[in-house]
């Protein structure tokens, strides 16, 4: 854990509290976005497997696979950002 005033040495206790609140809000937002990306990834995986009625053509399955990969990247990005914000609280 770093010293509280490394980036802004003249910030003071009020500024630190404000930053903690901001980081907490960002943590919640990133966590929610990560969970949303995870749910989308799982839905796209099912589509890629051909398990979604009406979306089982080869192009639909390929689209699902690409969507799942993209969602996995989004999920990883949001999870990493959430961890960084949590450490800043």
PyMOL Python script that loads the backbone (N, CA, C, O; Angstrom):
from pymol import cmd

cmd.read_pdbstr("""\
ATOM      1  N   UNK A   1       0.848  -1.164   0.000  1.00  0.00           N
ATOM      2  CA  UNK A   1       0.000   0.000   0.000  1.00  0.00           C
ATOM      3  C   UNK A   1       0.895   1.229   0.000  1.00  0.00           C
ATOM      4  O   UNK A   1       1.874   1.277   0.745  1.00  0.00           O
ATOM      5  N   UNK A   2       0.584   2.200  -0.805  1.00  0.00           N
ATOM      6  CA  UNK A   2       1.405   3.394  -0.907  1.00  0.00           C
ATOM      7  C   UNK A   2       0.989   4.427   0.142  1.00  0.00           C
ATOM      8  O   UNK A   2      -0.071   4.337   0.761  1.00  0.00           O
ATOM      9  N   UNK A   3       1.863   5.396   0.308  1.00  0.00           N
ATOM     10  CA  UNK A   3       1.570   6.489   1.235  1.00  0.00           C
ATOM     11  C   UNK A   3       0.350   7.250   0.741  1.00  0.00           C
ATOM     12  O   UNK A   3       0.152   7.348  -0.470  1.00  0.00           O
ATOM     13  N   UNK A   4      -0.473   7.792   1.629  1.00  0.00           N
ATOM     14  CA  UNK A   4      -1.739   8.407   1.232  1.00  0.00           C
ATOM     15  C   UNK A   4      -1.611   9.620   0.324  1.00  0.00           C
ATOM     16  O   UNK A   4      -2.509   9.874  -0.479  1.00  0.00           O
ATOM     17  N   UNK A   5      -0.534  10.370   0.426  1.00  0.00           N
ATOM     18  CA  UNK A   5      -0.433  11.609  -0.330  1.00  0.00           C
ATOM     19  C   UNK A   5       0.675  11.574  -1.384  1.00  0.00           C
ATOM     20  O   UNK A   5       1.279  12.610  -1.665  1.00  0.00           O
ATOM     21  N   UNK A   6       0.948  10.441  -1.958  1.00  0.00           N
ATOM     22  CA  UNK A   6       2.032  10.320  -2.923  1.00  0.00           C
ATOM     23  C   UNK A   6       1.765  11.166  -4.161  1.00  0.00           C
ATOM     24  O   UNK A   6       2.646  11.906  -4.598  1.00  0.00           O
ATOM     25  N   UNK A   7       0.595  11.074  -4.721  1.00  0.00           N
ATOM     26  CA  UNK A   7       0.284  11.787  -5.959  1.00  0.00           C
ATOM     27  C   UNK A   7      -0.025  13.263  -5.728  1.00  0.00           C
ATOM     28  O   UNK A   7       0.313  14.101  -6.564  1.00  0.00           O
ATOM     29  N   UNK A   8      -0.649  13.585  -4.630  1.00  0.00           N
ATOM     30  CA  UNK A   8      -1.065  14.959  -4.336  1.00  0.00           C
ATOM     31  C   UNK A   8      -0.693  15.276  -2.897  1.00  0.00           C
ATOM     32  O   UNK A   8      -1.512  15.109  -1.994  1.00  0.00           O
ATOM     33  N   UNK A   9       0.551  15.737  -2.671  1.00  0.00           N
ATOM     34  CA  UNK A   9       1.008  15.922  -1.291  1.00  0.00           C
ATOM     35  C   UNK A   9       0.241  16.977  -0.495  1.00  0.00           C
ATOM     36  O   UNK A   9       0.264  16.936   0.735  1.00  0.00           O
ATOM     37  N   UNK A  10      -0.433  17.914  -1.146  1.00  0.00           N
ATOM     38  CA  UNK A  10      -1.156  18.963  -0.435  1.00  0.00           C
ATOM     39  C   UNK A  10      -2.666  18.704  -0.381  1.00  0.00           C
ATOM     40  O   UNK A  10      -3.458  19.619  -0.159  1.00  0.00           O
ATOM     41  N   UNK A  11      -3.033  17.483  -0.581  1.00  0.00           N
ATOM     42  CA  UNK A  11      -4.443  17.134  -0.696  1.00  0.00           C
ATOM     43  C   UNK A  11      -5.196  17.233   0.631  1.00  0.00           C
ATOM     44  O   UNK A  11      -6.317  17.742   0.655  1.00  0.00           O
ATOM     45  N   UNK A  12      -4.634  16.779   1.694  1.00  0.00           N
ATOM     46  CA  UNK A  12      -5.283  16.839   2.997  1.00  0.00           C
ATOM     47  C   UNK A  12      -6.269  15.715   3.221  1.00  0.00           C
ATOM     48  O   UNK A  12      -6.555  14.939   2.310  1.00  0.00           O
ATOM     49  N   UNK A  13      -6.783  15.627   4.417  1.00  0.00           N
ATOM     50  CA  UNK A  13      -7.685  14.541   4.813  1.00  0.00           C
ATOM     51  C   UNK A  13      -9.011  14.596   4.071  1.00  0.00           C
ATOM     52  O   UNK A  13      -9.558  13.556   3.707  1.00  0.00           O
ATOM     53  N   UNK A  14      -9.533  15.792   3.842  1.00  0.00           N
ATOM     54  CA  UNK A  14     -10.810  15.924   3.133  1.00  0.00           C
ATOM     55  C   UNK A  14     -10.668  15.419   1.700  1.00  0.00           C
ATOM     56  O   UNK A  14     -11.552  14.734   1.187  1.00  0.00           O
ATOM     57  N   UNK A  15      -9.563  15.757   1.064  1.00  0.00           N
ATOM     58  CA  UNK A  15      -9.322  15.270  -0.296  1.00  0.00           C
ATOM     59  C   UNK A  15      -9.166  13.766  -0.344  1.00  0.00           C
ATOM     60  O   UNK A  15      -9.630  13.120  -1.284  1.00  0.00           O
ATOM     61  N   UNK A  16      -8.518  13.205   0.660  1.00  0.00           N
ATOM     62  CA  UNK A  16      -8.352  11.755   0.731  1.00  0.00           C
ATOM     63  C   UNK A  16      -9.704  11.063   0.877  1.00  0.00           C
ATOM     64  O   UNK A  16      -9.955  10.035   0.248  1.00  0.00           O
ATOM     65  N   UNK A  17     -10.559  11.623   1.696  1.00  0.00           N
ATOM     66  CA  UNK A  17     -11.902  11.053   1.883  1.00  0.00           C
ATOM     67  C   UNK A  17     -12.680  11.128   0.570  1.00  0.00           C
ATOM     68  O   UNK A  17     -13.351  10.174   0.178  1.00  0.00           O
ATOM     69  N   UNK A  18     -12.580  12.272  -0.100  1.00  0.00           N
ATOM     70  CA  UNK A  18     -13.261  12.420  -1.390  1.00  0.00           C
ATOM     71  C   UNK A  18     -12.764  11.414  -2.406  1.00  0.00           C
ATOM     72  O   UNK A  18     -13.555  10.831  -3.147  1.00  0.00           O
ATOM     73  N   UNK A  19     -11.449  11.204  -2.445  1.00  0.00           N
ATOM     74  CA  UNK A  19     -10.890  10.215  -3.362  1.00  0.00           C
ATOM     75  C   UNK A  19     -11.347   8.807  -3.010  1.00  0.00           C
ATOM     76  O   UNK A  19     -11.632   8.006  -3.900  1.00  0.00           O
ATOM     77  N   UNK A  20     -11.419   8.501  -1.723  1.00  0.00           N
ATOM     78  CA  UNK A  20     -11.880   7.179  -1.309  1.00  0.00           C
ATOM     79  C   UNK A  20     -13.322   6.939  -1.735  1.00  0.00           C
ATOM     80  O   UNK A  20     -13.670   5.850  -2.190  1.00  0.00           O
ATOM     81  N   UNK A  21     -14.149   7.954  -1.586  1.00  0.00           N
ATOM     82  CA  UNK A  21     -15.552   7.828  -1.999  1.00  0.00           C
ATOM     83  C   UNK A  21     -15.637   7.640  -3.507  1.00  0.00           C
ATOM     84  O   UNK A  21     -16.395   6.803  -3.997  1.00  0.00           O
ATOM     85  N   UNK A  22     -14.859   8.421  -4.233  1.00  0.00           N
ATOM     86  CA  UNK A  22     -14.842   8.302  -5.693  1.00  0.00           C
ATOM     87  C   UNK A  22     -14.362   6.906  -6.112  1.00  0.00           C
ATOM     88  O   UNK A  22     -14.953   6.283  -6.993  1.00  0.00           O
ATOM     89  N   UNK A  23     -13.289   6.420  -5.476  1.00  0.00           N
ATOM     90  CA  UNK A  23     -12.778   5.088  -5.804  1.00  0.00           C
ATOM     91  C   UNK A  23     -13.790   4.003  -5.466  1.00  0.00           C
ATOM     92  O   UNK A  23     -13.906   3.018  -6.194  1.00  0.00           O
ATOM     93  N   UNK A  24     -14.521   4.172  -4.374  1.00  0.00           N
ATOM     94  CA  UNK A  24     -15.546   3.191  -4.006  1.00  0.00           C
ATOM     95  C   UNK A  24     -16.650   3.152  -5.061  1.00  0.00           C
ATOM     96  O   UNK A  24     -17.107   2.078  -5.454  1.00  0.00           O
ATOM     97  N   UNK A  25     -17.072   4.328  -5.515  1.00  0.00           N
ATOM     98  CA  UNK A  25     -18.094   4.376  -6.564  1.00  0.00           C
ATOM     99  C   UNK A  25     -17.599   3.754  -7.860  1.00  0.00           C
ATOM    100  O   UNK A  25     -18.325   3.014  -8.523  1.00  0.00           O
ATOM    101  N   UNK A  26     -16.361   4.059  -8.212  1.00  0.00           N
ATOM    102  CA  UNK A  26     -15.781   3.473  -9.429  1.00  0.00           C
ATOM    103  C   UNK A  26     -15.649   1.962  -9.300  1.00  0.00           C
ATOM    104  O   UNK A  26     -15.864   1.233 -10.269  1.00  0.00           O
ATOM    105  N   UNK A  27     -15.297   1.490  -8.109  1.00  0.00           N
ATOM    106  CA  UNK A  27     -15.186   0.052  -7.867  1.00  0.00           C
ATOM    107  C   UNK A  27     -16.528  -0.644  -8.113  1.00  0.00           C
ATOM    108  O   UNK A  27     -16.592  -1.677  -8.778  1.00  0.00           O
ATOM    109  N   UNK A  28     -17.589  -0.062  -7.569  1.00  0.00           N
ATOM    110  CA  UNK A  28     -18.920  -0.647  -7.749  1.00  0.00           C
ATOM    111  C   UNK A  28     -19.300  -0.648  -9.230  1.00  0.00           C
ATOM    112  O   UNK A  28     -19.793  -1.651  -9.747  1.00  0.00           O
ATOM    113  N   UNK A  29     -19.071   0.473  -9.908  1.00  0.00           N
ATOM    114  CA  UNK A  29     -19.427   0.569 -11.328  1.00  0.00           C
ATOM    115  C   UNK A  29     -18.651  -0.441 -12.164  1.00  0.00           C
ATOM    116  O   UNK A  29     -19.229  -1.102 -13.027  1.00  0.00           O
ATOM    117  N   UNK A  30     -17.357  -0.569 -11.922  1.00  0.00           N
ATOM    118  CA  UNK A  30     -16.538  -1.511 -12.691  1.00  0.00           C
ATOM    119  C   UNK A  30     -16.926  -2.951 -12.387  1.00  0.00           C
ATOM    120  O   UNK A  30     -16.917  -3.801 -13.279  1.00  0.00           O
ATOM    121  N   UNK A  31     -17.267  -3.229 -11.131  1.00  0.00           N
ATOM    122  CA  UNK A  31     -17.696  -4.579 -10.769  1.00  0.00           C
ATOM    123  C   UNK A  31     -18.984  -4.949 -11.495  1.00  0.00           C
ATOM    124  O   UNK A  31     -19.114  -6.060 -12.009  1.00  0.00           O
ATOM    125  N   UNK A  32     -19.926  -4.026 -11.535  1.00  0.00           N
ATOM    126  CA  UNK A  32     -21.189  -4.274 -12.235  1.00  0.00           C
ATOM    127  C   UNK A  32     -20.934  -4.484 -13.733  1.00  0.00           C
ATOM    128  O   UNK A  32     -21.483  -5.406 -14.337  1.00  0.00           O
ATOM    129  N   UNK A  33     -20.105  -3.630 -14.322  1.00  0.00           N
ATOM    130  CA  UNK A  33     -19.799  -3.773 -15.749  1.00  0.00           C
ATOM    131  C   UNK A  33     -19.088  -5.098 -16.025  1.00  0.00           C
ATOM    132  O   UNK A  33     -19.326  -5.727 -17.056  1.00  0.00           O
ATOM    133  N   UNK A  34     -18.219  -5.523 -15.109  1.00  0.00           N
ATOM    134  CA  UNK A  34     -17.542  -6.814 -15.262  1.00  0.00           C
ATOM    135  C   UNK A  34     -18.521  -7.975 -15.220  1.00  0.00           C
ATOM    136  O   UNK A  34     -18.417  -8.916 -16.006  1.00  0.00           O
ATOM    137  N   UNK A  35     -19.470  -7.900 -14.299  1.00  0.00           N
ATOM    138  CA  UNK A  35     -20.486  -8.966 -14.193  1.00  0.00           C
ATOM    139  C   UNK A  35     -21.402  -8.977 -15.416  1.00  0.00           C
ATOM    140  O   UNK A  35     -21.824 -10.040 -15.872  1.00  0.00           O
ATOM    141  N   UNK A  36     -21.707  -7.795 -15.941  1.00  0.00           N
ATOM    142  CA  UNK A  36     -22.528  -7.716 -17.155  1.00  0.00           C
ATOM    143  C   UNK A  36     -21.793  -8.340 -18.333  1.00  0.00           C
ATOM    144  O   UNK A  36     -22.382  -9.080 -19.120  1.00  0.00           O
ATOM    145  N   UNK A  37     -20.507  -8.040 -18.449  1.00  0.00           N
ATOM    146  CA  UNK A  37     -19.702  -8.624 -19.528  1.00  0.00           C
ATOM    147  C   UNK A  37     -19.612 -10.140 -19.368  1.00  0.00           C
ATOM    148  O   UNK A  37     -19.631 -10.875 -20.356  1.00  0.00           O
ATOM    149  N   UNK A  38     -19.516 -10.601 -18.133  1.00  0.00           N
ATOM    150  CA  UNK A  38     -19.458 -12.038 -17.882  1.00  0.00           C
ATOM    151  C   UNK A  38     -20.755 -12.728 -18.312  1.00  0.00           C
ATOM    152  O   UNK A  38     -20.718 -13.795 -18.926  1.00  0.00           O
ATOM    153  N   UNK A  39     -21.887 -12.125 -17.994  1.00  0.00           N
ATOM    154  CA  UNK A  39     -23.182 -12.698 -18.389  1.00  0.00           C
ATOM    155  C   UNK A  39     -23.320 -12.727 -19.907  1.00  0.00           C
ATOM    156  O   UNK A  39     -23.804 -13.705 -20.477  1.00  0.00           O
ATOM    157  N   UNK A  40     -22.895 -11.653 -20.551  1.00  0.00           N
ATOM    158  CA  UNK A  40     -22.956 -11.595 -22.011  1.00  0.00           C
ATOM    159  C   UNK A  40     -22.040 -12.651 -22.627  1.00  0.00           C
ATOM    160  O   UNK A  40     -22.388 -13.295 -23.616  1.00  0.00           O
ATOM    161  N   UNK A  41     -20.864 -12.814 -22.022  1.00  0.00           N
ATOM    162  CA  UNK A  41     -19.920 -13.825 -22.507  1.00  0.00           C
ATOM    163  C   UNK A  41     -20.552 -15.214 -22.453  1.00  0.00           C
ATOM    164  O   UNK A  41     -20.448 -15.987 -23.405  1.00  0.00           O
ATOM    165  N   UNK A  42     -21.204 -15.525 -21.337  1.00  0.00           N
ATOM    166  CA  UNK A  42     -21.829 -16.849 -21.189  1.00  0.00           C
ATOM    167  C   UNK A  42     -22.946 -17.050 -22.217  1.00  0.00           C
ATOM    168  O   UNK A  42     -23.085 -18.136 -22.779  1.00  0.00           O
ATOM    169  N   UNK A  43     -23.737 -16.008 -22.460  1.00  0.00           N
ATOM    170  CA  UNK A  43     -24.796 -16.109 -23.471  1.00  0.00           C
ATOM    171  C   UNK A  43     -24.193 -16.324 -24.855  1.00  0.00           C
ATOM    172  O   UNK A  43     -24.698 -17.130 -25.636  1.00  0.00           O
ATOM    173  N   UNK A  44     -23.124 -15.611 -25.157  1.00  0.00           N
ATOM    174  CA  UNK A  44     -22.469 -15.773 -26.455  1.00  0.00           C
ATOM    175  C   UNK A  44     -21.823 -17.148 -26.596  1.00  0.00           C
ATOM    176  O   UNK A  44     -21.784 -17.705 -27.692  1.00  0.00           O
ATOM    177  N   UNK A  45     -21.319 -17.693 -25.500  1.00  0.00           N
ATOM    178  CA  UNK A  45     -20.756 -19.045 -25.545  1.00  0.00           C
ATOM    179  C   UNK A  45     -21.830 -20.061 -25.913  1.00  0.00           C
ATOM    180  O   UNK A  45     -21.592 -20.978 -26.699  1.00  0.00           O
ATOM    181  N   UNK A  46     -23.014 -19.886 -25.333  1.00  0.00           N
ATOM    182  CA  UNK A  46     -24.115 -20.797 -25.663  1.00  0.00           C
ATOM    183  C   UNK A  46     -24.499 -20.665 -27.136  1.00  0.00           C
ATOM    184  O   UNK A  46     -24.782 -21.663 -27.799  1.00  0.00           O
ATOM    185  N   UNK A  47     -24.508 -19.438 -27.644  1.00  0.00           N
ATOM    186  CA  UNK A  47     -24.807 -19.224 -29.053  1.00  0.00           C
ATOM    187  C   UNK A  47     -23.728 -19.872 -29.922  1.00  0.00           C
ATOM    188  O   UNK A  47     -24.038 -20.474 -30.950  1.00  0.00           O
ATOM    189  N   UNK A  48     -22.478 -19.752 -29.515  1.00  0.00           N
ATOM    190  CA  UNK A  48     -21.382 -20.349 -30.276  1.00  0.00           C
ATOM    191  C   UNK A  48     -21.499 -21.873 -30.322  1.00  0.00           C
ATOM    192  O   UNK A  48     -21.082 -22.507 -31.291  1.00  0.00           O
ATOM    193  N   UNK A  49     -22.066 -22.448 -29.269  1.00  0.00           N
ATOM    194  CA  UNK A  49     -22.271 -23.898 -29.223  1.00  0.00           C
ATOM    195  C   UNK A  49     -23.499 -24.333 -30.019  1.00  0.00           C
ATOM    196  O   UNK A  49     -23.716 -25.526 -30.228  1.00  0.00           O
ATOM    197  N   UNK A  50     -24.300 -23.366 -30.462  1.00  0.00           N
ATOM    198  CA  UNK A  50     -25.511 -23.688 -31.199  1.00  0.00           C
ATOM    199  C   UNK A  50     -26.684 -24.008 -30.299  1.00  0.00           C
ATOM    200  O   UNK A  50     -27.633 -24.662 -30.733  1.00  0.00           O
ATOM    201  N   UNK A  51     -26.640 -23.564 -29.062  1.00  0.00           N
ATOM    202  CA  UNK A  51     -27.686 -23.872 -28.084  1.00  0.00           C
ATOM    203  C   UNK A  51     -28.761 -22.800 -27.963  1.00  0.00           C
ATOM    204  O   UNK A  51     -29.577 -22.854 -27.043  1.00  0.00           O
ATOM    205  N   UNK A  52     -28.779 -21.827 -28.872  1.00  0.00           N
ATOM    206  CA  UNK A  52     -29.773 -20.763 -28.821  1.00  0.00           C
ATOM    207  C   UNK A  52     -30.725 -20.959 -30.002  1.00  0.00           C
ATOM    208  O   UNK A  52     -30.310 -20.929 -31.160  1.00  0.00           O
ATOM    209  N   UNK A  53     -31.997 -21.160 -29.692  1.00  0.00           N
ATOM    210  CA  UNK A  53     -32.983 -21.397 -30.736  1.00  0.00           C
ATOM    211  C   UNK A  53     -33.042 -20.216 -31.696  1.00  0.00           C
ATOM    212  O   UNK A  53     -33.103 -19.062 -31.272  1.00  0.00           O
ATOM    213  N   UNK A  54     -33.023 -20.513 -32.989  1.00  0.00           N
ATOM    214  CA  UNK A  54     -33.107 -19.473 -33.999  1.00  0.00           C
ATOM    215  C   UNK A  54     -31.776 -18.814 -34.302  1.00  0.00           C
ATOM    216  O   UNK A  54     -31.691 -17.971 -35.195  1.00  0.00           O
ATOM    217  N   UNK A  55     -30.751 -19.179 -33.582  1.00  0.00           N
ATOM    218  CA  UNK A  55     -29.414 -18.603 -33.797  1.00  0.00           C
ATOM    219  C   UNK A  55     -28.395 -19.733 -33.856  1.00  0.00           C
ATOM    220  O   UNK A  55     -27.381 -19.713 -33.160  1.00  0.00           O
ATOM    221  N   UNK A  56     -28.683 -20.712 -34.694  1.00  0.00           N
ATOM    222  CA  UNK A  56     -27.797 -21.867 -34.752  1.00  0.00           C
ATOM    223  C   UNK A  56     -27.124 -22.056 -36.105  1.00  0.00           C
ATOM    224  O   UNK A  56     -26.537 -23.108 -36.358  1.00  0.00           O
ATOM    225  N   UNK A  57     -27.201 -21.050 -36.982  1.00  0.00           N
ATOM    226  CA  UNK A  57     -26.496 -21.160 -38.259  1.00  0.00           C
ATOM    227  C   UNK A  57     -25.000 -20.987 -38.006  1.00  0.00           C
ATOM    228  O   UNK A  57     -24.584 -20.558 -36.930  1.00  0.00           O
ATOM    229  N   UNK A  58     -24.216 -21.323 -39.000  1.00  0.00           N
ATOM    230  CA  UNK A  58     -22.767 -21.210 -38.863  1.00  0.00           C
ATOM    231  C   UNK A  58     -22.347 -19.765 -38.587  1.00  0.00           C
ATOM    232  O   UNK A  58     -21.483 -19.518 -37.745  1.00  0.00           O
ATOM    233  N   UNK A  59     -22.953 -18.819 -39.292  1.00  0.00           N
ATOM    234  CA  UNK A  59     -22.588 -17.410 -39.072  1.00  0.00           C
ATOM    235  C   UNK A  59     -23.030 -16.931 -37.686  1.00  0.00           C
ATOM    236  O   UNK A  59     -22.321 -16.153 -37.048  1.00  0.00           O
ATOM    237  N   UNK A  60     -24.196 -17.391 -37.216  1.00  0.00           N
ATOM    238  CA  UNK A  60     -24.642 -17.034 -35.863  1.00  0.00           C
ATOM    239  C   UNK A  60     -23.694 -17.604 -34.810  1.00  0.00           C
ATOM    240  O   UNK A  60     -23.387 -16.945 -33.817  1.00  0.00           O
ATOM    241  N   UNK A  61     -23.238 -18.826 -35.035  1.00  0.00           N
ATOM    242  CA  UNK A  61     -22.328 -19.449 -34.087  1.00  0.00           C
ATOM    243  C   UNK A  61     -20.978 -18.742 -34.069  1.00  0.00           C
ATOM    244  O   UNK A  61     -20.382 -18.550 -33.010  1.00  0.00           O
ATOM    245  N   UNK A  62     -20.500 -18.358 -35.253  1.00  0.00           N
ATOM    246  CA  UNK A  62     -19.230 -17.620 -35.329  1.00  0.00           C
ATOM    247  C   UNK A  62     -19.367 -16.270 -34.637  1.00  0.00           C
ATOM    248  O   UNK A  62     -18.467 -15.835 -33.919  1.00  0.00           O
ATOM    249  N   UNK A  63     -20.493 -15.618 -34.858  1.00  0.00           N
ATOM    250  CA  UNK A  63     -20.745 -14.334 -34.212  1.00  0.00           C
ATOM    251  C   UNK A  63     -20.744 -14.493 -32.692  1.00  0.00           C
ATOM    252  O   UNK A  63     -20.204 -13.649 -31.976  1.00  0.00           O
ATOM    253  N   UNK A  64     -21.339 -15.560 -32.211  1.00  0.00           N
ATOM    254  CA  UNK A  64     -21.349 -15.837 -30.773  1.00  0.00           C
ATOM    255  C   UNK A  64     -19.947 -16.053 -30.231  1.00  0.00           C
ATOM    256  O   UNK A  64     -19.618 -15.589 -29.140  1.00  0.00           O
ATOM    257  N   UNK A  65     -19.124 -16.757 -30.992  1.00  0.00           N
ATOM    258  CA  UNK A  65     -17.744 -17.015 -30.554  1.00  0.00           C
ATOM    259  C   UNK A  65     -16.946 -15.715 -30.474  1.00  0.00           C
ATOM    260  O   UNK A  65     -16.227 -15.479 -29.503  1.00  0.00           O
ATOM    261  N   UNK A  66     -17.076 -14.878 -31.500  1.00  0.00           N
ATOM    262  CA  UNK A  66     -16.377 -13.595 -31.481  1.00  0.00           C
ATOM    263  C   UNK A  66     -16.900 -12.697 -30.360  1.00  0.00           C
ATOM    264  O   UNK A  66     -16.130 -11.995 -29.703  1.00  0.00           O
ATOM    265  N   UNK A  67     -18.199 -12.728 -30.153  1.00  0.00           N
ATOM    266  CA  UNK A  67     -18.792 -11.939 -29.076  1.00  0.00           C
ATOM    267  C   UNK A  67     -18.304 -12.393 -27.715  1.00  0.00           C
ATOM    268  O   UNK A  67     -18.038 -11.569 -26.840  1.00  0.00           O
ATOM    269  N   UNK A  68     -18.183 -13.709 -27.529  1.00  0.00           N
ATOM    270  CA  UNK A  68     -17.696 -14.244 -26.253  1.00  0.00           C
ATOM    271  C   UNK A  68     -16.255 -13.811 -26.003  1.00  0.00           C
ATOM    272  O   UNK A  68     -15.894 -13.456 -24.881  1.00  0.00           O
ATOM    273  N   UNK A  69     -15.437 -13.840 -27.049  1.00  0.00           N
ATOM    274  CA  UNK A  69     -14.040 -13.421 -26.895  1.00  0.00           C
ATOM    275  C   UNK A  69     -13.958 -11.939 -26.537  1.00  0.00           C
ATOM    276  O   UNK A  69     -13.182 -11.547 -25.665  1.00  0.00           O
ATOM    277  N   UNK A  70     -14.749 -11.130 -27.204  1.00  0.00           N
ATOM    278  CA  UNK A  70     -14.772  -9.699 -26.922  1.00  0.00           C
ATOM    279  C   UNK A  70     -15.265  -9.426 -25.502  1.00  0.00           C
ATOM    280  O   UNK A  70     -14.717  -8.576 -24.800  1.00  0.00           O
ATOM    281  N   UNK A  71     -16.289 -10.143 -25.091  1.00  0.00           N
ATOM    282  CA  UNK A  71     -16.826  -9.974 -23.740  1.00  0.00           C
ATOM    283  C   UNK A  71     -15.812 -10.400 -22.682  1.00  0.00           C
ATOM    284  O   UNK A  71     -15.744  -9.801 -21.609  1.00  0.00           O
ATOM    285  N   UNK A  72     -15.026 -11.433 -22.982  1.00  0.00           N
ATOM    286  CA  UNK A  72     -13.997 -11.882 -22.039  1.00  0.00           C
ATOM    287  C   UNK A  72     -12.955 -10.778 -21.845  1.00  0.00           C
ATOM    288  O   UNK A  72     -12.511 -10.535 -20.723  1.00  0.00           O
ATOM    289  N   UNK A  73     -12.563 -10.112 -22.932  1.00  0.00           N
ATOM    290  CA  UNK A  73     -11.617  -8.999 -22.819  1.00  0.00           C
ATOM    291  C   UNK A  73     -12.213  -7.859 -21.986  1.00  0.00           C
ATOM    292  O   UNK A  73     -11.540  -7.288 -21.128  1.00  0.00           O
ATOM    293  N   UNK A  74     -13.478  -7.539 -22.250  1.00  0.00           N
ATOM    294  CA  UNK A  74     -14.155  -6.491 -21.474  1.00  0.00           C
ATOM    295  C   UNK A  74     -14.217  -6.862 -19.993  1.00  0.00           C
ATOM    296  O   UNK A  74     -13.966  -6.030 -19.121  1.00  0.00           O
ATOM    297  N   UNK A  75     -14.553  -8.116 -19.727  1.00  0.00           N
ATOM    298  CA  UNK A  75     -14.650  -8.580 -18.345  1.00  0.00           C
ATOM    299  C   UNK A  75     -13.299  -8.439 -17.646  1.00  0.00           C
ATOM    300  O   UNK A  75     -13.230  -7.965 -16.512  1.00  0.00           O
ATOM    301  N   UNK A  76     -12.244  -8.846 -18.314  1.00  0.00           N
ATOM    302  CA  UNK A  76     -10.906  -8.749 -17.718  1.00  0.00           C
ATOM    303  C   UNK A  76     -10.526  -7.302 -17.446  1.00  0.00           C
ATOM    304  O   UNK A  76      -9.956  -6.989 -16.401  1.00  0.00           O
ATOM    305  N   UNK A  77     -10.844  -6.417 -18.395  1.00  0.00           N
ATOM    306  CA  UNK A  77     -10.527  -4.995 -18.236  1.00  0.00           C
ATOM    307  C   UNK A  77     -11.283  -4.404 -17.037  1.00  0.00           C
ATOM    308  O   UNK A  77     -10.697  -3.691 -16.222  1.00  0.00           O
ATOM    309  N   UNK A  78     -12.560  -4.697 -16.938  1.00  0.00           N
ATOM    310  CA  UNK A  78     -13.371  -4.161 -15.841  1.00  0.00           C
ATOM    311  C   UNK A  78     -12.943  -4.742 -14.489  1.00  0.00           C
ATOM    312  O   UNK A  78     -12.914  -4.034 -13.482  1.00  0.00           O
ATOM    313  N   UNK A  79     -12.613  -6.028 -14.478  1.00  0.00           N
ATOM    314  CA  UNK A  79     -12.170  -6.644 -13.228  1.00  0.00           C
ATOM    315  C   UNK A  79     -10.855  -6.030 -12.748  1.00  0.00           C
ATOM    316  O   UNK A  79     -10.680  -5.783 -11.554  1.00  0.00           O
ATOM    317  N   UNK A  80      -9.933  -5.784 -13.682  1.00  0.00           N
ATOM    318  CA  UNK A  80      -8.650  -5.166 -13.312  1.00  0.00           C
ATOM    319  C   UNK A  80      -8.863  -3.742 -12.804  1.00  0.00           C
ATOM    320  O   UNK A  80      -8.240  -3.326 -11.827  1.00  0.00           O
ATOM    321  N   UNK A  81      -9.736  -3.008 -13.463  1.00  0.00           N
ATOM    322  CA  UNK A  81     -10.030  -1.644 -13.035  1.00  0.00           C
ATOM    323  C   UNK A  81     -10.698  -1.641 -11.660  1.00  0.00           C
ATOM    324  O   UNK A  81     -10.401  -0.786 -10.825  1.00  0.00           O
ATOM    325  N   UNK A  82     -11.593  -2.588 -11.428  1.00  0.00           N
ATOM    326  CA  UNK A  82     -12.264  -2.682 -10.133  1.00  0.00           C
ATOM    327  C   UNK A  82     -11.246  -2.968  -9.028  1.00  0.00           C
ATOM    328  O   UNK A  82     -11.313  -2.379  -7.948  1.00  0.00           O
ATOM    329  N   UNK A  83     -10.296  -3.882  -9.305  1.00  0.00           N
ATOM    330  CA  UNK A  83      -9.271  -4.184  -8.306  1.00  0.00           C
ATOM    331  C   UNK A  83      -8.439  -2.937  -7.993  1.00  0.00           C
ATOM    332  O   UNK A  83      -8.146  -2.657  -6.831  1.00  0.00           O
ATOM    333  N   UNK A  84      -8.061  -2.196  -9.031  1.00  0.00           N
ATOM    334  CA  UNK A  84      -7.268  -0.978  -8.825  1.00  0.00           C
ATOM    335  C   UNK A  84      -8.038   0.048  -7.989  1.00  0.00           C
ATOM    336  O   UNK A  84      -7.472   0.684  -7.100  1.00  0.00           O
ATOM    337  N   UNK A  85      -9.322   0.200  -8.280  1.00  0.00           N
ATOM    338  CA  UNK A  85     -10.135   1.146  -7.497  1.00  0.00           C
ATOM    339  C   UNK A  85     -10.303   0.678  -6.054  1.00  0.00           C
ATOM    340  O   UNK A  85     -10.320   1.490  -5.129  1.00  0.00           O
ATOM    341  N   UNK A  86     -10.426  -0.632  -5.870  1.00  0.00           N
ATOM    342  CA  UNK A  86     -10.577  -1.162  -4.508  1.00  0.00           C
ATOM    343  C   UNK A  86      -9.329  -0.875  -3.694  1.00  0.00           C
ATOM    344  O   UNK A  86      -9.421  -0.539  -2.513  1.00  0.00           O
ATOM    345  N   UNK A  87      -8.164  -1.003  -4.313  1.00  0.00           N
ATOM    346  CA  UNK A  87      -6.911  -0.731  -3.606  1.00  0.00           C
ATOM    347  C   UNK A  87      -6.780   0.747  -3.258  1.00  0.00           C
ATOM    348  O   UNK A  87      -6.079   1.103  -2.310  1.00  0.00           O
ATOM    349  N   UNK A  88      -7.453   1.615  -4.025  1.00  0.00           N
ATOM    350  CA  UNK A  88      -7.365   3.043  -3.785  1.00  0.00           C
ATOM    351  C   UNK A  88      -8.333   3.558  -2.745  1.00  0.00           C
ATOM    352  O   UNK A  88      -8.343   4.749  -2.435  1.00  0.00           O
ATOM    353  N   UNK A  89      -9.144   2.672  -2.205  1.00  0.00           N
ATOM    354  CA  UNK A  89     -10.152   3.097  -1.205  1.00  0.00           C
ATOM    355  C   UNK A  89      -9.479   3.341   0.134  1.00  0.00           C
ATOM    356  O   UNK A  89     -10.146   3.703   1.103  1.00  0.00           O
TER     357      UNK A  89
END
""", "prot")
cmd.dss("prot")
cmd.show_as("cartoon", "prot")
cmd.util.cbc("prot")
cmd.orient("prot")
